[in-house]
C-alpha cells in the first residue's frame, strides 16, 4: 500500500511514510494484564504495536490504558478498537485511553506515536471495579431527580439521550477526606455519541465541563469535603438521536 501526496504527474510527489509504502500483514495482539506493563519498540516512523486485553469476567469495570516513552519530542498514544478490530469502530484514544467493559469481549490497543518518533515504549492498563452503579431513568432529567452516586468510582449505566434537550443528572457527595481532590467525569458506550457534560457545586455554579461534543472527559479544580456536587450529561454539538446511548464514569483523583 502506497500513499502519494502532490500534483499528479510531477516528480515532487511525497511518499508516506518516507520513502516508500506501508507493508500490510496480519499479526496477533500481545496480551495485556491488569496492573502489568509491556515493553515494545518501533524502528520505523509511524510503526505501531498491537495489544489485546480480554476481561476475565463480564462484570462492569473501568479500564485505563496508557502509553509511555522516554524519547524526547515524542507524542505517544494508545488507540482502542472493539472485538471487530475495525478502525471504523474505534472507541477512544490518547496517552491515557479509558473505556468501560461489561463483557469478556477483547479490546485491542494500538500503540502509535503521533510525532513519528521511534524507539522503546511501554503500554499498560489499570482495571478498576466501580464502588457503585445505577441505571439512568426518565426521572433523572432534572437536578431534583438526579441519580445518587452511592459510592465512587460510580458508573451510570443505560444512559440514552433521545433529543437535543435530553439530560441525565447525577448527585455526588464528597467525604471527610476528599478535600483538595478533583472530580473526573468521562463517558463510554457508543463512540459516536456526542455529549456535553457540566459539573456544578451545591450553589448551582459550574465548576468544570466539556462542551466540545464527542466522548467527554471533564475535570474540576480542588473540591471541598462533605459537600454535594452534580453532574449533568446532555446532547453536544453534532448530536444524532440514533447514537444517543452512553454510560457515564464519575470518580475522584
C-alpha positions, 0 to 999 in steps of 0.5 A: 500500500502506497500513499502519494501526496502532490500534483499528479504527474510531477516528480515532487510527489511525497511518499508516506511514510518516507520513502516508500509504502506501508507493508500490510500483514496480519499479526496477533495482539500481545496480551495485556494484564491488569496492573502489568506493563509491556515493553515494545519498540518501533524502528520505523516512523509511524510503526505501531504495536498491537495489544489485546486485553480480554476481561476475565469476567463480564462484570462492569469495570473501568479500564485505563490504558496508557502509553509511555516513552522516554524519547524526547519530542515524542507524542505517544498514544494508545488507540482502542478498537472493539472485538471487530478490530475495525478502525471504523469502530474505534472507541477512544484514544490518547496517552491515557485511553479509558473505556468501560467493559461489561463483557469478556469481549477483547479490546485491542490497543494500538500503540502509535506515536503521533510525532513519528518518533521511534524507539522503546515504549511501554503500554499498560492498563489499570482495571478498576471495579466501580464502588457503585452503579445505577441505571439512568431513568426518565426521572433523572432529567432534572437536578431534583431527580438526579441519580445518587452516586452511592459510592465512587468510582460510580458508573451510570449505566443505560444512559440514552439521550433521545433529543437535543434537550435530553439530560441525565443528572447525577448527585455526588457527595464528597467525604471527610477526606476528599478535600483538595481532590478533583472530580473526573467525569468521562463517558463510554458506550457508543463512540459516536455519541456526542455529549456535553457534560457540566459539573456544578457545586451545591450553589448551582455554579459550574465548576468544570465541563466539556462542551466540545461534543464527542466522548467527554472527559471533564475535570474540576479544580480542588473540591471541598469535603462533605459537600454535594456536587452534580453532574449533568450529561446532555446532547453536544454539538453534532448530536444524532438521536440514533447514537444517543446511548452512553454510560457515564464514569464519575470518580475522584483523583 
